[in-house]
Amino acid sequence: MSSAAEERGVIRVFVGGLAPDVQVHELSAKLESFGRVREVELLFEKSDVDNNSRACRGFAFVNLEALESDVERCISTLNHCKWKGRQMTVAFAKPSFKERVLVENTDA
């Protein structure tokens, strides 16, 4: 059970090892038991032919609105588990380049 002092926040999670045919709604459904899925950023291969037939690059970033303890439970439950024939990697996402530059500029 979570402590009363712990607050919900939006936490960015990295999910790797995804199958090429994974869809946003499938990944969202996989993570929704751990918190409210605010955004799924599924990265796709570039295609010169048809944007609708692009394959997933194998990773995504998911913004979960949840307690940190729930996100930790998500990571410990799903990291290294098999899904759609692949072994997933789930971890706290590192800050994006844009976020790091913003922090550096405000600290200066």
N, C-alpha and C positions, 0 to 999 in steps of 0.2 A: 504494500500500500504506500502511496506517495505521501510525503510530509505536507502539512498545511502551508508551510512557507514556500513551497515550490510553485512557481507560476508557469502557466502555459505560454508558449512562445512559438514562433515559426522557426523551425530548425531545418537546415538544408542537409540532405542525405545523398551520398553517392551510391549508386547501384550499378555494379559491373557484372560482366559475364552473362549478359542477356542474349537470348536467341535473336537471330536476324528478323524473325517475323513477329516479335512481341509488339503489342499495341499499347497505347497510352492507357486505355480503360482497363486493360488486364493488369498492368503494373499498379495502377491506382487501387484496384480491388485487392491486390496482394498486400498492400500496405495500410489500407484503411482501418484495419482492426487496431492499429497502434496510434492512430490520431487522425485528424481531419487533413486530407490531402488537399493542399492549396494549389499546387502546381506540379506538373510533371514535364520535365524538359528532356525528351527522348531525342537523342542525336542520331541523324540518319546519314548514310553514305550519299555523296553527291552523285546525281544521275544526269547525264546529258540527254537521255531519251525521254523519260517520263517521271515527273515528280511523285506520282501516285504509286510507283513500283519500287521506291527506294527501300533498301534494307536498313535495319537498325545497326548502328556502329558498335553495338554491344554494351553501351552504357547510357546512364541517365542520371539526372539530378532531380530529386523530389523535395519539395518544400512541405514539411509536415507541421501542422499546428498541434502541438502536443506538449506534455510535460517532458523534461529531459530524461526522466526515468523511463517513460514509455518509449522514447526513441532509443535509449540504451537497450531496452528489452527487444525492440524491433531488430536492432543490430545483432544482438546475441542470438536471437531466434533464427534470423534469415541468413546471416553471414555463413558462407560455405554450404548452404543447403542447395539441393538440386531442384531446378524448376525449368520445365520445357526442355529437358535434356542437357541443361548446362548448370555448372556450379556458380552460384551467385556470390558476389562480393558486396557486402553492405557495410558502409562506414560513414562517420560524420564527414561531410564534404569540407574540403579546404576552402578558404575564402577565394572568390574569383579574383582575377587580376584587377578588375575594376574596383572591387571592394578594398583590396590591399592598397591600391594607389590612393583611394579616397582617405583611408586611415592615415597613410603616410603624410598626405597633404594637410590634414587637420592637426597632426602632431607637430608639424614643422612650425 
